[in-house]
Amino acid sequence: MALLPLKKYKFLKSRTFIYHSLFWVGIYLLWVVTFRSYSFPLTKTMTVEFCYLIFITADYYAISNFIIPQFLLKRKYVLFVSATLIIITLSAWLRALVAVQMNQHFFHAAQITGFGTLYLNSIINISLWVLLITMGKMIIDRIQTQQQLELLEKERIKNELDYLKAQINPHALFNSLNTIYGHIDKSNQVARNILLQFSELLRYQLYDCGAEKVSLEKEIEYIKNYVGFQRLRKDEKLVVDVDIKNIETGLKIAPLLLVVLIENAFKFVSNFSDKENKISIRIFTKDNRLHSSFINTKELRQATITNTSNGIGITNLKRRLELLYTHKNELTITIENDVYKANLIIDLT
């Protein structure tokens, strides 16, 4: 097992070597085809371009593997420019020197090109190709790094959303179990109805909420079941007014968003003995935008609690909206005397 990382490293290293070799072979053949002159043999073109290939390749790896990491990435720009110019001028001088010797002793050219001309041509050609190849490699690396960062960010967001949903689901589950426990000894019929509603809620959470988006119609059906289930936990004096209409078909929404506000309404609803206790729920869609409002009466002594903290459910809701519907949602929560209001608008396009 200890040899596995070493084997993997050798494999990646050999694959990189193959890719680089194929690239330079392709560049060399391109040069031979592009710069071939029919006034002298093909072998001379191949030799000249191979000579350029040696110095350009050496300069490229020296710059990309040493000069850029040591100077450019550390913001030592003067040293970076100086080192780059030195290595290019040095390699151009060597290349011109080699070209002079080859013209004299190998090609036996009748007219010998001067060293100054060869040196200038070498500087221009080497600088141009090293710059192009180095910039191309940097652009490719930048694109690959950006893609990796985007993948990591998507994975981070998915994990965070899964964590936030995981906090919501068990919370609703335990509340539901407490409801069943509170009614089981009163009437078997009530218990059966509770279990039936609970099974529908649990089924939706376990099997439908795994997707990033669910059908809005399914979410609305879940909300209706959830409201009916919560009614069983409250006193019969509580008035629950539900108005859900004009729901456009074909829309999708992230699951378990609205239910947080409904749960909050049932949690903080008042328990007055001398006046009405009420929860009002309004949900409709218009132009692919979901409009919802949740209003509940509350007791004055709850003002401090709800003003200072909306609880883990509201905090998670805000975070999920920020991640899933960035700049496409409007959540407002207001507290006025004995009334708690929450309004949520989501653009579902």
Secondary structure, DSSP 8 states (H G I E B T S, - for coil): -TTHHHHHHHHHHHHHHHHHHHHHHHHHHHHHHHH--TTS-HHHHHHHHHHHHHHHHHHHHHIIIIIIIIIITTT-HHHHHHHHHHHHHHHHHHHHHHHHHHHHHTS--SS---HHHHHHHHHHHHHHHHHHHHHHHHHHHHHHHHHHHHHHHHHHHHHHHHHHHHHHHHHHHHHHHHHHHHHTTT-HHHHHHHHHHHHHHHHIIIIITTSSSEEHHHHHHHHHHHHHHHHTTS-TTEEEEEEE----TT-EE-TTSHHHHHHHHHHH----SSS-EEEEEEEEEETTEEEEEEEEE--GGGHHHHHH--HHHHHHHHHHHHHHSTTSEEEEEEEETTEEEEEEEEE--
